[in-house]
Amino acid sequence: MKKVFPLVSERHKPARLVDQIKGEVKKYLKRERNKLLPEDHDYWGFNCRSGQAPDSAEICHEKEIGKSLDHALAEGWESVYLEILVEAKSRQSK
């Protein structure tokens, strides 16, 4: 998913928009995790980036997406860019 979410709306307050974005991201992650894995892989990994624009987006962990959205709200951004790419991964043996 590569998407620019607006944080300014005539109908909703920015805090409500952030909650809607978090819900959409949560549903997307759940939907991707439920897909069938290839036989030689153990889990789905997510490569995430967030920022004000696609060229200035920074790498973040999937659990830090909510914090980055809260940061965007606190800074007063007009929109936020989220990129979540799914990749099948294998666990490393110890």
Secondary structure by P-SEA (a helix, b strand, c coil): cbbbbbcccccccaaaaaaaaaaaaaaaaaaaaaccccccccbbbbbcccccccccbbbbcccaaaaaaaaaaaacccbbbbbbbbbbbbbbcc
